[in-house]
């Protein structure tokens, strides 16, 4: 079983809890490759009644059809939800527009009080390696300007100014103290939310192989020069075959890490580990 809750994670949650009252909205970043598994239950507890915008990051690495299904799922649950990728330079303007629409009543109320240029303040939160830094750089145009000496500017956190309309409070990546099952842990490990040093790479690679067999068989065959006969092997034997095909002889642990990194970089193909249909069956 993968365990991952070091002290700095507890501190990050505490910092988030201390500062959430300073903002108008919470940006909750989830990985589009596992949008449900990367939802942090601690965020919902701490956010209380603050509006939340679910931002599905790394959409360019996920299955686009499944991403659209997840956007619809979140909206049906009453959340605002959008997807972004790591290459789109218009992301900042898009998010500002979405946020202004979400908070239009609050903005209108401020105008009624004579505050025509109210700055919207948001806090960004998500699991480690969810693409938060990339998103923040897109929103603030890569030159992250820390805002003033004010509450919320602590070690690991900073206010960033995005034009004249939006200020963002960055936070360290947060994981939660307990997870539902080993499958969730494998999904988070495969997509990079958990440090590579604290899980068995062959376990996660076998999980990935099993997934790609079912959902992207052709991508697996092409990437590792496999035959149709190879695909009849067990997951363990298929991993050993891939180890030989990539020139690593019998170093299956190294080959496991290659498979994991290839997955993350999209070299096997876009994928989404969470299925809306499977979630609906469970509920």
Order of alpha helices (4+ residues) and beta strands (2+ residues): alpha-beta-alpha-beta-alpha-beta-alpha-alpha-beta-alpha-beta-beta-alpha-alpha-alpha-alpha-alpha-alpha
